Amino acid sequence: MKTKRVIFEGRVQGVGFRYTTKDLARGYDVIGTVRNLPDGSVELIVSGENEELAEFLRELREDSVVAHHIKSAFEEEIAALPELKGFSIVR
């Protein structure tokens, strides 16, 4: 199991990005959180098995209804967060 932190930049706030991400996560065996950051970017923390995680991130970046709003994404692997349960939007 891997946990990743991904920062999405572009026109990613005010376009349903967080809701789309949460809805998309239902189709994958992943858990995590998504939230808007003060600088206009969106932070995704997501955990899952390698293939499941990779496919979820690929679909979000390439095939989702908000993919065209993403200008760049910075991804890093982080330590597992035991407090993650399900998938939620953090306000």
C-alpha positions, 0 to 999 in steps of 0.5 A: 500500500502506498500513500501519495500527496498530490498538489494540483494547480490550474483552474482547480477551484470552483469547478467541482474538482473536489466533488469529482475526485470524491465521486471518482474515488468510489470506483476504486479501492482507495481512501483519502482526502481532498481539499482546497488550499489558500493559494488556489491549488488543491491537495489530494492525499490518497492511499491504496495498492499500487495499481489501484492508486495509479489507475485512479490518479491516471483517470483523474488527470487524463479522463475525468470531467475536470482533467482539462482544468489541471495545468500541473500536478506535483506528486510525492510519496508520503508515510501512511496516515493511519487516520485515513478512513474512506474518502472525504472532502476537507473544508 
